[in-house]
């Protein structure tokens, strides 16, 4: 894997919007928080635009990302938000710019597609983590800030990371390179050139506002596509809005256990990354160890150089 350079204190963060249009108030608050953490921020040209439900046309959004990779002043790239539309810009990416100037790229939700595409195509370590408008702007958190710095600035392995609310659904320990992200987005890659590769990995799965039967359907789809066949372990996010009504006689964890009953790998549930407010920045492509008994995740080496 290619590790990007660490984000230095005072470094410049390029903000791009590869998918949906961005709320201007949340964006401004998020940029201010990044500046308060000691970084500079430069907005891509399409970040404040709107084309239907997208932040500019496909070519405009891709051009912003290409410029950020090419610009030597940009130390890291953080996405403004997710939404929808990331898949539409991949054909317009400048492969030479990305390959010649590997940089930190941070995002989640719809950006899952981009993170895993760059990891699989270029061998670039990418980062499943907070975005400017929803996480630094709308739902700021000291935990989010702390782990953003630990992973991207301090350049060291971390762990075991134990966080409130995480629990083990199946015990045991396993290690492998971390891959994955938003469950809905991973399912959307099946049968495409960007299909998620999961063999010998620790698979991260998270989502928001998906009813239990839809989570069941998506896990079953991944299972039918053999995406769990050689997986070594699974980390589930906090899955906000995915529990059944309070009067139900089951919880989402029961659904997960049912679909994956014939698997033996350890499972950690409720880890704060992706949707759900607080975020631990997790590097995709870096070897991690999960402990299903202690509900912890350990980064086995630094993700940046």
Buried (B, 14 or more C-beta within 10 A) or exposed (E): BEBBBBBBEEBBBBBBBBBBBBBEEBBEBBBBBBEEBEBBBBBBBBBBBEBEEBBBBBBBBBBBBBBBBBBEEBBBBBBBBBBEBBBBBBEBBBEEBBBEBBBBBBBBBBBBBBBBBBBBBBEBBBBBBBBBBBBBBBBBBEBBBEBBBBBBBEBEBBBEBEBEEBBBBBEBBBBBBBBBBBBBBBBBBBEEEBBBBBEEBBBBBBBBEBBBEBBBBBBEBBBEBEBBEEBBBBBBBBBBEBBBEEEEEEEBBBBBBEBBEEBEBBBBBBBBBBBBBBBBBBBBBBBBBBBBEBBBBBBBEBBBE
